[in-house]
């Protein structure tokens, strides 16, 4: 998993980076709520220098999905 993604998740939700995996989601992190999700999207946009559509933002159901969305944005 991209270290920038791990860092964004850990810093946004106050999680231990070692505990972040592709399965990390709102179901596994109690601090991942709707406001936190928006903060995560902003952190990802900054870290990866990309913008997300509303559809992409809504599809970010777990770290694995986020990783796939980011991979699709790479040239």
Phi and psi in degrees as a GROMACS rama.xvg file:
@    title "Ramachandran Plot"
@    xaxis  label "Phi"
@    yaxis  label "Psi"
@TYPE xy
-61.0924  129.5  UNK-2
-60.4299  -28.8649  UNK-3
-66.7785  -35.3565  UNK-4
-68.1568  -45.4121  UNK-5
-59.0346  -45.2948  UNK-6
-62.5835  -45.3552  UNK-7
-60.6294  -44.5383  UNK-8
-64.5124  -47.3262  UNK-9
-63.4875  -45.2154  UNK-10
-71.365  -39.2901  UNK-11
-66.0889  -39.5652  UNK-12
-108.89  6.1452  UNK-13
63.8441  37.0492  UNK-14
-101.289  158.201  UNK-15
-72.81  123.674  UNK-16
-54.5373  -31.9922  UNK-17
-66.7577  -20.5538  UNK-18
-91.2468  -6.49815  UNK-19
-80.3819  128.308  UNK-20
-139.799  178.847  UNK-21
-61.6908  -22.8194  UNK-22
-85.9087  -5.45078  UNK-23
-61.6574  129.504  UNK-24
-156.647  177.608  UNK-25
-59.2678  -23.6326  UNK-26
-74.7905  -24.3002  UNK-27
-103.403  -14.9116  UNK-28
-121.659  110.21  UNK-29
-61.8202  -26.0523  UNK-30
-82.0634  -6.16283  UNK-31
-84.5818  89.3356  UNK-32
-113.473  -171.981  UNK-33
-64.1463  -40.5987  UNK-34
-68.0657  -41.5106  UNK-35
-61.3008  -36.3775  UNK-36
-62.2287  -44.1118  UNK-37
-64.3971  -39.0687  UNK-38
-64.0852  -37.9704  UNK-39
-64.3052  -45.782  UNK-40
-57.8562  -44.4849  UNK-41
-62.8276  -41.9521  UNK-42
-64.4774  -40.0333  UNK-43
-67.696  -41.2825  UNK-44
-60.6464  -39.2896  UNK-45
-71.2856  -46.9511  UNK-46
-65.1162  -35.6184  UNK-47
-106.061  -0.899511  UNK-48
52.8289  51.317  UNK-49
-134.481  169.681  UNK-50
-124.071  148.328  UNK-51
-113.616  144.83  UNK-52
-79.5621  168.044  UNK-53
-61.4119  -39.8958  UNK-54
-62.1367  -42.9568  UNK-55
-64.6568  -42.1453  UNK-56
-60.5204  -42.6407  UNK-57
-71.0493  -26.976  UNK-58
-79.8759  -6.09184  UNK-59
-78.6362  73.1199  UNK-60
-86.54  -21.2176  UNK-61
-159.662  174.5  UNK-62
-63.0876  -35.2938  UNK-63
-62.344  -42.8988  UNK-64
-64.6024  -40.61  UNK-65
-62.4536  -42.8252  UNK-66
-61.4966  -40.5149  UNK-67
-67.1963  -39.0135  UNK-68
-64.1391  -43.967  UNK-69
-64.0116  -40.7116  UNK-70
-62.4693  -35.6458  UNK-71
-69.752  -19.7654  UNK-72
-86.299  -13.5035  UNK-73
-77.3014  140.82  UNK-74
